[in-house]
Amino acid sequence: MRWRGGTLLVEDYADRVRLAAGYLSRLLADAGTRVDNPADEPVGPEDAAALELTDDAPLHQFGCDPAPGVTAAAVDGGSACLLNGRSFWLVAYRAGTVWHRDRDTFATDTDPLQLRALTQTDAKAAYAEALALAGVKRERDLADLGGVVDVLRELAEWRRTAEAVAAARPGDLVLVDGSLHPGPFLPAGLVEPVHELARERQVDLVGVTKASKLRWGRYAPLVLRVRRRAEGELGTEARWYLRVTGPEDPSEVYVARLARAGAYAFRVDAVRGARDPGELFAVLAGLSDDPAFLGYPYPLAAVHRVVSLPGPMLADLRRDLREAFLREGLSEDDVDLVMRDFHLTLNA
């Protein structure tokens, strides 16, 4: 550190950065064989639910199939906290579906934007009500208000996923943003009927996770480790997949790279219809060649753009909320107290 007249001019933190980078590099080099159970991520590396995955697990290459005439439906949702009053929240969410065939998005359907003002008590009641409407029993309570917006959005997404599977023809695909396993507050009874419906209708139900928390070993991110191994064995210009779960698992989990020049690999979940894995990944590759989103299925990119809640939209909603507060008779000072976050003032 350099001081002048009692004032800190420059803080030299290069050594601390170097130490942190070295520590994390050693964690990423973990050579264990235990993988988090994808149905219950994350688990401890010694947990009985963990899976075994060794460096001789086979990597498979596949081609690219544009699959003429095959329809792909894609489902996603967007959510945000508009107002965090600590004892209450105002949340916004919506879900939508796009339908895509022969490089054309021919139909888009989006829910109206939902706004929910919730206290802790309201959140628990809304959670129980939403699960009851979905026809499943609550297995646990929400720990805090922060989880309710994710649950409400995910319920909307799974409702749309079930509708898309029911409307799809045999041989079509239904793509979902994220895992095909339920989140921590969604019962398995919510998603298992959708999986079964996909198998009955011979529809490929596929989930693509943009940022997986699964670990290989104690700390190494699964997707990063698989990709590093694949590029060492197959080179940097190959499409490949590696199966993580065993053949008895009804919802299969893979790590895959869907474009030869794609910058990313992803966790891919699949409940397969009639296609074998190589055929399915070839069709996914055919959907993942858009230059703007190379290596990611275009229908999922399209539906994400439809349902996301971008910054300007959230700013408009907060402005409208402020005006509504004033019309309700709150003073300017009270509105400021409700809507301002002093952290933003400190961080400016």
C-alpha positions in Angstrom: 0.0 0.0 0.0 1.1 3.6 -0.6 0.1 6.3 1.8 0.5 10.1 1.6 -0.5 12.4 4.4 -2.6 9.7 5.9 -4.5 9.0 2.7 -4.3 5.6 0.9 -3.4 6.4 -2.7 -3.0 2.9 -4.3 -3.7 -0.5 -2.7 -1.5 -3.2 -4.2 -3.6 -6.4 -4.1 -1.7 -8.3 -6.8 -0.3 -10.9 -4.4 -3.8 -11.6 -3.0 -5.2 -12.0 -6.5 -2.3 -14.4 -7.4 -2.9 -16.4 -4.3 -6.6 -16.7 -4.9 -6.0 -17.7 -8.5 -3.5 -20.4 -7.5 -5.9 -21.8 -4.9 -8.8 -22.0 -7.3 -6.6 -23.5 -10.0 -5.8 -26.3 -7.6 -9.5 -26.9 -6.9 -10.3 -27.0 -10.6 -7.6 -29.7 -11.0 -9.3 -32.1 -8.6 -9.0 -35.6 -10.0 -11.8 -37.3 -8.1 -14.4 -39.6 -9.7 -17.5 -38.5 -7.8 -20.2 -36.5 -9.5 -23.2 -34.8 -7.9 -26.4 -36.6 -8.5 -28.2 -34.5 -11.1 -31.5 -35.2 -9.5 -30.4 -33.7 -6.2 -27.6 -31.2 -6.9 -25.4 -30.5 -5.2 -24.4 -33.3 -2.9 -21.3 -33.9 -0.9 -18.6 -35.8 -2.7 -18.9 -38.6 -0.2 -22.7 -38.7 -0.3 -24.3 -42.0 -1.3 -26.3 -40.2 -3.9 -23.2 -39.1 -5.8 -22.4 -40.9 -9.1 -19.1 -42.4 -10.2 -17.6 -41.0 -13.4 -14.1 -41.8 -14.5 -11.8 -40.4 -17.2 -12.5 -43.5 -19.4 -16.2 -42.7 -19.7 -16.7 -42.7 -23.5 -16.9 -39.5 -25.5 -19.2 -39.8 -28.6 -19.0 -37.7 -31.8 -22.1 -37.0 -33.9 -23.1 -35.3 -37.1 -25.6 -32.5 -37.9 -29.1 -33.2 -39.0 -31.4 -30.3 -40.1 -34.3 -32.6 -39.6 -36.7 -31.2 -42.2 -40.3 -31.1 -41.2 -39.5 -31.7 -37.5 -41.0 -29.2 -35.1 -39.2 -28.0 -32.0 -41.1 -26.2 -29.3 -39.1 -24.2 -26.8 -40.2 -23.2 -23.3 -38.6 -20.6 -21.0 -39.6 -18.1 -18.3 -38.3 -14.8 -17.0 -38.6 -13.3 -13.5 -37.4 -10.4 -11.4 -37.8 -8.8 -8.0 -39.2 -5.3 -8.6 -39.3 -4.3 -5.0 -37.6 -5.8 -2.0 -39.1 -4.3 1.2 -37.4 -7.0 3.3 -40.7 -8.0 4.9 -42.5 -8.0 1.6 -41.6 -8.4 -2.1 -43.1 -7.4 -5.4 -42.1 -10.0 -8.0 -42.7 -10.1 -11.8 -42.6 -13.3 -13.9 -43.9 -14.8 -17.2 -43.4 -17.9 -19.3 -43.7 -18.5 -23.0 -43.4 -21.0 -25.9 -42.1 -20.6 -29.4 -42.6 -23.2 -32.2 -39.9 -23.6 -34.8 -39.7 -25.7 -38.0 -37.3 -25.7 -41.0 -35.3 -22.7 -39.7 -38.5 -20.6 -39.1 -40.2 -19.6 -35.9 -43.8 -19.9 -36.9 -45.7 -19.3 -33.7 -45.1 -17.5 -30.3 -47.3 -17.6 -27.3 -46.4 -15.7 -24.1 -48.2 -15.4 -20.8 -49.3 -11.9 -19.6 -46.8 -10.5 -17.2 -47.7 -11.5 -13.7 -47.1 -9.2 -10.8 -47.4 -10.5 -7.2 -47.0 -8.5 -4.0 -46.2 -11.0 -1.2 -45.4 -11.0 2.4 -43.8 -14.1 4.0 -47.2 -15.4 4.9 -48.6 -14.6 1.5 -45.6 -16.4 -0.1 -46.2 -19.6 1.7 -49.9 -19.5 0.9 -49.2 -18.7 -2.8 -46.7 -21.6 -2.9 -49.2 -24.1 -1.4 -52.0 -22.8 -3.7 -49.8 -23.1 -6.8 -48.9 -26.7 -6.1 -52.5 -27.6 -5.4 -53.6 -26.1 -8.7 -50.8 -28.2 -10.4 -52.3 -31.3 -8.7 -49.2 -32.1 -6.5 -48.6 -32.2 -2.8 -46.3 -29.8 -1.0 -43.2 -31.7 0.3 -41.5 -28.8 2.1 -42.1 -25.1 2.9 -40.4 -22.2 1.4 -37.5 -21.1 3.5 -37.8 -17.4 2.6 -39.4 -15.0 0.2 -36.6 -15.2 -2.2 -37.6 -18.6 -3.4 -41.2 -17.8 -4.3 -40.5 -16.0 -7.6 -38.5 -19.0 -8.9 -41.2 -21.4 -7.9 -44.0 -19.4 -9.5 -42.0 -19.0 -12.8 -41.0 -22.7 -12.8 -44.6 -23.8 -12.3 -45.6 -21.7 -15.3 -42.7 -23.2 -17.3 -43.7 -26.8 -16.5 -47.4 -26.1 -17.3 -46.3 -24.9 -20.7 -43.9 -27.8 -21.1 -46.8 -30.3 -20.5 -48.9 -28.4 -23.0 -46.2 -28.5 -25.6 -45.5 -32.2 -25.2 -49.3 -32.9 -25.5 -49.4 -30.8 -28.7 -46.3 -32.2 -30.3 -46.3 -34.9 -32.9 -44.2 -38.1 -32.6 -40.6 -37.3 -33.6 -40.9 -33.6 -32.5 -38.8 -32.0 -29.8 -39.7 -30.0 -26.8 -36.8 -27.9 -25.5 -36.7 -26.5 -21.9 -34.4 -24.0 -20.5 -32.7 -25.7 -17.6 -32.8 -29.2 -16.0 -35.5 -31.7 -16.5 -35.3 -32.5 -12.7 -37.5 -30.4 -10.4 -36.0 -27.6 -8.5 -35.6 -27.8 -4.7 -39.1 -26.8 -4.0 -40.9 -28.6 -6.8 -42.0 -32.2 -6.1 -41.0 -35.0 -8.4 -44.7 -35.6 -8.9 -44.9 -32.4 -10.9 -42.4 -33.4 -13.6 -42.6 -37.2 -13.8 -46.0 -37.2 -15.6 -44.5 -34.8 -18.2 -41.6 -37.2 -18.7 -44.0 -40.1 -19.1 -46.2 -38.2 -21.5 -43.1 -37.5 -23.7 -42.2 -41.2 -23.8 -45.8 -42.2 -24.6 -46.0 -39.7 -27.4 -42.5 -40.5 -28.8 -41.5 -36.8 -28.3 -37.9 -35.9 -27.3 -38.0 -33.8 -24.2 -34.7 -32.0 -23.8 -33.4 -29.6 -21.1 -30.3 -27.4 -21.8 -28.7 -25.8 -18.7 -26.6 -22.7 -19.5 -24.7 -22.7 -16.1 -24.7 -26.1 -14.4 -23.7 -26.4 -10.7 -22.8 -30.1 -11.1 -19.3 -31.0 -9.8 -16.9 -33.7 -10.8 -14.7 -34.5 -7.8 -14.9 -32.2 -4.9 -14.8 -28.8 -6.6 -14.2 -29.1 -10.4 -17.2 -27.9 -12.5 -18.4 -30.9 -14.4 -18.9 -29.2 -17.8 -15.5 -27.5 -17.6 -13.7 -30.8 -16.8 -15.5 -32.8 -19.5 -14.8 -30.1 -22.1 -11.1 -29.9 -21.2 -10.8 -33.7 -21.6 -12.8 -33.7 -24.9 -10.6 -31.1 -26.4 -7.5 -32.9 -25.4 -8.8 -36.2 -27.0 -10.8 -35.0 -29.9 -9.4 -31.6 -30.7 -11.2 -28.2 -30.6 -13.3 -28.7 -33.8 -15.5 -31.6 -32.8 -19.1 -32.1 -31.7 -19.3 -34.6 -28.8 -21.4 -35.8 -25.9 -20.6 -37.7 -22.7 -23.3 -39.5 -20.8 -23.2 -38.8 -17.0 -26.1 -40.9 -15.7 -26.5 -44.7 -16.1 -28.7 -46.5 -18.7 -31.4 -47.2 -16.0 -32.1 -43.5 -15.4 -35.3 -42.4 -17.2 -34.1 -38.8 -17.5 -30.6 -39.0 -19.0 -28.0 -36.4 -18.3 -25.1 -35.5 -20.7 -22.5 -32.9 -21.2 -22.3 -31.9 -24.9 -20.8 -29.5 -27.4 -23.4 -28.9 -30.1 -21.3 -26.9 -32.7 -17.8 -27.5 -34.0 -16.7 -23.9 -33.4 -19.0 -23.3 -30.5 -17.5 -21.5 -27.5 -19.6 -23.4 -25.0 -20.5 -26.9 -23.8 -23.7 -27.5 -21.8 -25.4 -29.9 -19.5 -28.2 -31.6 -21.6 -31.0 -33.6 -20.0 -33.1 -35.9 -22.2 -36.2 -38.0 -22.0 -35.9 -39.6 -25.4 -38.7 -40.6 -27.7 -37.6 -42.9 -30.6 -34.2 -41.4 -31.4 -31.0 -42.9 -30.0 -28.6 -40.4 -28.4 -26.5 -39.9 -31.6 -29.6 -39.1 -33.6 -30.9 -36.8 -31.0 -27.7 -34.8 -30.7 -27.4 -34.5 -34.5 -30.9 -32.9 -34.5 -29.9 -30.6 -31.7 -26.7 -29.7 -33.7 -29.0 -28.8 -36.6 -30.8 -26.3 -34.4 -27.6 -24.8 -33.0 -25.9 -23.3 -36.0 -27.2 -19.7 -35.8 -24.1 -17.5 -35.8 -25.4 -15.3 -33.1 -25.9 -18.2 -30.7 -23.5 -20.8 -32.1 -23.7 -24.1 -30.2 -27.0 -23.3 -28.4 -30.4 -24.4 -29.8 -31.8 -21.4 -31.6 -35.5 -22.0 -30.4 -34.3 -21.6 -26.8 -32.5 -18.4 -27.6 -35.6 -17.1 -29.3 -38.0 -17.9 -26.4 -35.5 -16.4 -23.9 -35.6 -13.1 -25.8 -39.4 -13.2 -25.7 -39.9 -13.8 -22.0 -36.9 -12.1 -20.4 -37.4 -9.0 -18.3 -34.7 -6.6 -19.6 -33.5 -3.6 -17.6 -35.5 -0.9 -19.5 -38.7 -2.8 -19.0 -38.0 -3.2 -15.2 -37.2 0.5 -15.1 -40.5 1.3 -16.7 -42.3 -1.0 -14.3 -40.7 0.7 -11.3 -41.5 4.1 -12.6 -45.2 3.1 -13.1 -45.1 1.6 -9.5 -43.9 4.9 -8.1 -46.6 6.8 -9.8 -49.2 4.3 -8.6 -48.0 4.7 -5.0 -48.4 8.5 -5.3 -52.0 8.0 -6.6 -52.7 5.8 -3.6 -51.9 8.8 -1.4 -48.3 7.9 -0.2 -46.0 10.9 0.2 -42.9 11.4 -1.9 -40.8 10.7 1.2 -42.7 7.4 2.0 -42.3 6.3 -1.6 -38.6 7.0 -1.5 -38.3 5.0 1.7 -40.1 2.0 0.2 -38.4 2.0 -3.2 -34.8 3.2 -2.6 -32.0 0.8 -1.7 -29.2 2.5 0.2 -26.7 -0.2 -1.0 -27.1 1.5 -4.5 -26.3 4.9 -3.0 -23.2 3.5 -1.3 -22.0 1.7 -4.4 -22.5 4.6 -6.8 
